[in-house]
Amino acid sequence: MNLPDKILVVDDEPDLLNAAKIILERSGYLVVEADNGDDAIEKALSERPDLILSDVVMPGKSGLEVCKILKNKSQTKLIPILIFTVLGRDVDKKLSKDAGADGHLVKPFSPEGLVNEIKTHIEKIQPEKFSKLLDIEHEQLLGHNILFEFDPTANYERFARDFVLECRAHENTLLIISPKSSNVHTTLEGEESLEFIPFDNKILSPIFAKYKEKSLAIIYDNLTELIISMGFQPAYNFIRKILELLADYKSTSLFLFNPNAHPPNEANSIRNLFGNRVSFDKDGLVEVKFT
């Protein structure tokens, strides 16, 4: 998968910040840095890391204050936060827990210990990360076709990745219907558990037939390109036929759609085909509608 887990490392000591960065990058993580509490909050909101590793004593807001603030924001409340500090007393660990931290690491740390702790916390949330973001349980996703509305400025590929990782954790068969040129295809390319199906305008029943008894998770990427290539009315009819076809399968599907690329009447017509809808923009989740 070409979208590695992103770690926000927060520390005002350059040597420790650099050491953590080197260790994590060598382990395949993408690292974002912050050297004070206010910068950490800003980057947590803009970068949407998969995990935050934060010191306690820093200029401005402390790591514990940062933790409390982020755990009380809808956009960041699900991000695991690990406090790493020289303060290792029981009372310090309790303060971290009371602030909402998911773990407490004591400096100095071994590279192996740091990486294992981060891996444990990221893997712990993966089976429910996408559904928890929508404030539902994974079981509530099952059997639903979901219109996944995105703004091109949003990091929507990461949300699609989270959907894939959650469904994989629940042993769904994963199909990605996508042109090779798409950002989602590029992001997910190389993942062994996925089957990529070329984007075209054909009815997909022959492709789905071999998965009749399987629990499917599907990403259809994306409806905007389909509408542009076919014209609105033929694409609308095609989408409706796909939804009718999927009713015979045990499937959970995301249909990606950029509503800003279409006149309002067309966008609303597509929305009316779906009982379930989630919408993302550059600031994250905007709307959830589940029936």
C-alpha positions as CSV (number, residue, x, y, z in Angstrom):
1,M,0.0,0.0,0.0
2,N,1.4,3.4,-1.0
3,L,0.0,5.4,1.9
4,P,2.1,4.6,5.0
5,D,0.9,5.2,8.5
6,K,1.6,8.8,9.5
7,I,3.0,9.6,12.9
8,L,3.0,13.1,14.5
9,V,6.0,13.3,16.8
10,V,5.9,16.2,19.3
11,D,9.0,17.2,21.3
12,D,10.9,20.4,22.0
13,E,14.2,18.6,22.2
14,P,15.7,18.4,18.7
15,D,17.9,15.4,19.4
16,L,15.0,13.3,20.7
17,L,12.8,14.5,17.9
18,N,15.4,13.6,15.3
19,A,16.0,10.2,16.9
20,A,12.4,9.3,16.9
21,K,12.0,10.5,13.3
22,I,14.9,8.3,12.1
23,I,13.7,5.2,13.9
24,L,10.1,5.6,12.6
25,E,11.1,6.4,9.0
26,R,13.4,3.4,8.9
27,S,10.4,1.3,10.0
28,G,8.3,2.7,7.1
29,Y,6.3,5.4,8.8
30,L,5.7,8.9,7.5
31,V,6.7,11.4,10.2
32,V,5.3,14.8,10.8
33,E,7.1,17.0,13.4
34,A,6.0,19.6,16.0
35,D,8.1,21.2,18.7
36,N,5.4,22.7,20.9
37,G,1.8,22.1,22.0
38,D,0.1,24.7,19.8
39,D,1.9,23.4,16.7
40,A,1.0,19.9,17.6
41,I,-2.8,20.7,17.7
42,E,-2.6,22.5,14.4
43,K,-0.8,19.7,12.7
44,A,-3.0,17.0,14.2
45,L,-6.0,18.8,12.7
46,S,-4.4,19.5,9.3
47,E,-2.4,16.3,8.8
48,R,-4.7,13.7,10.4
49,P,-2.0,11.4,11.6
50,D,-2.6,7.8,12.4
51,L,-0.9,8.2,15.8
52,I,0.6,11.0,17.9
53,L,3.7,10.6,20.0
54,S,4.0,13.5,22.4
55,D,6.4,14.7,25.1
56,V,4.8,16.3,28.2
57,V,6.9,19.3,29.1
58,M,7.1,21.7,26.2
59,P,6.7,25.5,25.5
60,G,3.1,26.6,25.5
61,K,0.6,23.8,26.0
62,S,1.9,20.7,27.7
63,G,1.6,17.2,26.1
64,L,-1.2,16.4,28.6
65,E,-3.1,19.6,27.6
66,V,-2.7,18.7,23.9
67,C,-4.0,15.2,24.6
68,K,-7.1,16.5,26.4
69,I,-7.9,19.0,23.6
70,L,-7.5,16.5,20.8
71,K,-9.5,13.8,22.5
72,N,-12.3,16.3,22.8
73,K,-12.4,17.2,19.1
74,S,-14.5,15.1,16.8
75,Q,-11.9,15.3,14.1
76,T,-9.1,13.9,16.3
77,K,-10.7,12.0,19.1
78,L,-10.0,8.6,17.6
79,I,-6.2,9.2,17.0
80,P,-4.2,7.1,19.4
81,I,-2.0,9.4,21.5
82,L,1.1,8.0,23.3
83,I,2.8,10.2,25.9
84,F,6.6,9.7,25.9
85,T,8.4,11.3,28.8
86,V,11.2,11.0,31.4
87,L,8.4,11.1,34.0
88,G,7.8,7.4,34.9
89,R,6.1,7.4,38.3
90,D,2.7,5.8,38.8
91,V,1.2,9.3,39.3
92,D,2.6,10.4,36.0
93,K,1.1,7.4,34.2
94,K,-2.2,8.2,35.9
95,L,-2.0,11.8,34.7
96,S,-1.5,10.5,31.1
97,K,-4.5,8.2,31.4
98,D,-6.7,10.9,32.9
99,A,-5.8,13.2,30.0
100,G,-7.1,10.5,27.6
101,A,-3.8,9.1,26.4
102,D,-3.8,5.6,25.0
103,G,-0.3,4.8,26.3
104,H,2.6,6.1,28.4
105,L,6.3,5.5,27.3
106,V,9.2,6.4,29.5
107,K,12.4,7.8,28.0
108,P,14.9,6.6,27.1
109,F,13.3,4.1,24.7
110,S,14.7,1.4,22.6
111,P,14.0,1.6,18.8
112,E,12.3,-1.8,18.9
113,G,10.2,-1.0,21.9
114,L,9.0,2.3,20.4
115,V,8.1,0.7,17.0
116,N,6.3,-2.2,18.6
117,E,4.3,0.1,20.9
118,I,3.2,2.2,17.9
119,K,2.4,-0.8,15.8
120,T,0.3,-2.3,18.6
121,H,-1.9,0.8,19.0
122,I,-2.3,1.4,15.2
123,E,-3.3,-2.2,14.7
124,K,-5.7,-2.1,17.6
125,I,-7.9,0.6,16.1
126,Q,-7.8,-0.6,12.4
127,P,-10.7,-3.1,12.7
128,E,-13.0,-0.2,13.7
129,K,-11.3,3.0,12.6
130,F,-13.6,3.8,9.6
131,S,-16.9,2.9,11.3
132,K,-16.0,4.7,14.6
133,L,-15.3,7.8,12.6
134,L,-18.9,7.6,11.5
135,D,-19.9,6.9,15.1
136,I,-21.3,3.5,14.3
137,E,-20.2,-0.1,14.8
138,H,-18.7,-2.1,12.1
139,E,-21.7,-4.4,11.9
140,Q,-23.8,-1.4,10.9
141,L,-21.7,-1.0,7.8
142,L,-22.5,-4.5,6.6
143,G,-24.8,-4.8,3.6
144,H,-24.9,-1.0,2.9
145,N,-24.1,0.9,-0.3
146,I,-22.6,4.2,0.8
147,L,-22.2,7.3,-1.3
148,F,-18.7,8.6,-0.3
149,E,-18.8,12.3,-1.2
150,F,-15.4,14.0,-1.3
151,D,-13.9,17.4,-2.0
152,P,-10.7,17.1,-4.1
153,T,-8.8,19.1,-1.5
154,A,-9.6,16.5,1.1
155,N,-7.3,13.6,1.9
156,Y,-10.0,11.2,0.9
157,E,-7.5,8.5,-0.1
158,R,-6.7,8.0,3.5
159,F,-10.3,7.5,4.4
160,A,-10.6,5.0,1.6
161,R,-7.5,3.2,3.0
162,D,-9.1,3.1,6.4
163,F,-12.2,1.5,5.0
164,V,-10.0,-1.2,3.3
165,L,-8.0,-1.9,6.4
166,E,-11.1,-2.3,8.5
167,C,-12.8,-4.6,6.1
168,R,-9.6,-6.6,5.7
169,A,-9.5,-7.0,9.5
170,H,-13.0,-8.5,9.3
171,E,-11.9,-10.9,6.5
172,N,-14.0,-9.4,3.7
173,T,-13.2,-10.0,0.1
174,L,-12.0,-6.6,-1.2
175,L,-12.6,-5.4,-4.7
176,I,-11.5,-2.0,-6.1
177,I,-13.2,-0.9,-9.3
178,S,-10.9,1.8,-10.5
179,P,-8.9,3.3,-13.4
180,K,-5.2,3.0,-12.9
181,S,-4.9,6.7,-13.1
182,S,-6.9,7.4,-10.0
183,N,-5.4,8.5,-6.7
184,V,-7.2,5.7,-4.8
185,H,-5.7,3.1,-7.2
186,T,-2.3,4.6,-6.7
187,T,-2.7,4.6,-2.9
188,L,-3.9,1.0,-2.6
189,E,-1.7,-0.5,-5.4
190,G,0.5,-3.3,-4.3
191,E,-1.8,-4.5,-1.5
192,E,-2.0,-8.3,-1.9
193,S,-5.5,-8.6,-0.3
194,L,-7.1,-6.5,-2.9
195,E,-8.4,-7.4,-6.4
196,F,-8.4,-4.5,-8.8
197,I,-11.1,-4.5,-11.5
198,P,-10.5,-2.1,-14.5
199,F,-12.9,0.8,-14.6
200,D,-15.3,0.5,-17.5
201,N,-19.0,0.9,-18.4
202,K,-20.0,-2.8,-18.4
203,I,-22.5,-4.4,-16.1
204,L,-20.5,-6.1,-13.4
205,S,-22.6,-9.3,-12.8
206,P,-20.1,-11.6,-14.5
207,I,-17.3,-10.3,-12.3
208,F,-19.4,-10.5,-9.1
209,A,-20.7,-14.0,-9.9
210,K,-17.7,-15.8,-8.4
211,Y,-18.2,-13.9,-5.2
212,K,-21.8,-14.9,-4.6
213,E,-21.3,-16.5,-1.3
214,K,-18.5,-14.2,-0.1
215,S,-18.7,-11.2,2.2
216,L,-17.6,-8.4,-0.2
217,A,-16.2,-4.9,0.4
218,I,-16.1,-2.8,-2.7
219,I,-14.8,0.6,-3.6
220,Y,-16.2,2.0,-6.8
221,D,-13.9,4.8,-7.9
222,N,-15.5,7.0,-9.0
223,L,-18.9,8.1,-10.1
224,T,-17.8,11.5,-11.4
225,E,-15.5,9.9,-14.0
226,L,-18.3,7.6,-15.0
227,I,-20.7,10.4,-15.5
228,I,-18.2,12.4,-17.5
229,S,-17.4,9.5,-19.7
230,M,-21.0,8.3,-20.3
231,G,-23.1,11.4,-19.9
232,F,-25.4,11.9,-17.0
233,Q,-28.5,9.9,-17.9
234,P,-26.7,6.7,-19.1
235,A,-24.4,6.9,-16.0
236,Y,-27.4,7.4,-13.7
237,N,-29.1,4.3,-15.2
238,F,-26.0,2.3,-14.9
239,I,-25.5,3.2,-11.2
240,R,-29.0,2.2,-10.5
241,K,-28.5,-1.2,-12.2
242,I,-25.3,-1.7,-10.1
243,L,-27.2,-1.0,-6.9
244,E,-29.9,-3.4,-7.9
245,L,-27.3,-6.0,-8.7
246,L,-25.5,-5.6,-5.3
247,A,-28.8,-6.2,-3.5
248,D,-28.2,-9.9,-4.2
249,Y,-24.8,-9.9,-2.6
250,K,-23.5,-9.7,0.9
251,S,-21.6,-6.5,0.2
252,T,-20.6,-3.3,1.7
253,S,-19.7,-0.7,-0.9
254,L,-18.3,2.8,-1.1
255,F,-19.1,4.8,-4.3
256,L,-16.8,7.7,-4.5
257,F,-18.3,10.9,-5.9
258,N,-17.2,14.6,-6.2
259,P,-20.5,16.5,-6.0
260,N,-18.8,19.8,-6.7
261,A,-18.0,18.6,-10.3
262,H,-21.7,18.5,-11.2
263,P,-24.7,20.8,-11.4
264,P,-26.8,20.7,-8.2
265,N,-29.7,18.8,-9.8
266,E,-27.4,16.1,-11.0
267,A,-25.6,15.8,-7.7
268,N,-29.0,15.5,-5.9
269,S,-30.2,12.9,-8.3
270,I,-27.2,10.7,-7.5
271,R,-27.7,11.3,-3.8
272,N,-31.3,10.1,-4.1
273,L,-30.1,6.7,-5.3
274,F,-28.4,6.1,-2.0
275,G,-29.9,5.8,1.4
276,N,-26.5,6.1,3.1
277,R,-24.1,8.9,2.6
278,V,-20.9,10.2,4.1
279,S,-19.3,13.5,3.1
280,F,-15.7,14.7,3.6
281,D,-13.9,17.9,2.8
282,K,-10.4,19.3,3.7
283,D,-11.4,19.6,7.3
284,G,-12.6,16.0,7.6
285,L,-16.0,14.5,8.1
286,V,-18.8,16.9,7.2
287,E,-22.0,14.7,7.2
288,V,-23.1,11.2,7.9
289,K,-26.5,9.8,6.9
290,F,-27.4,6.2,7.6
291,T,-30.8,4.7,7.2
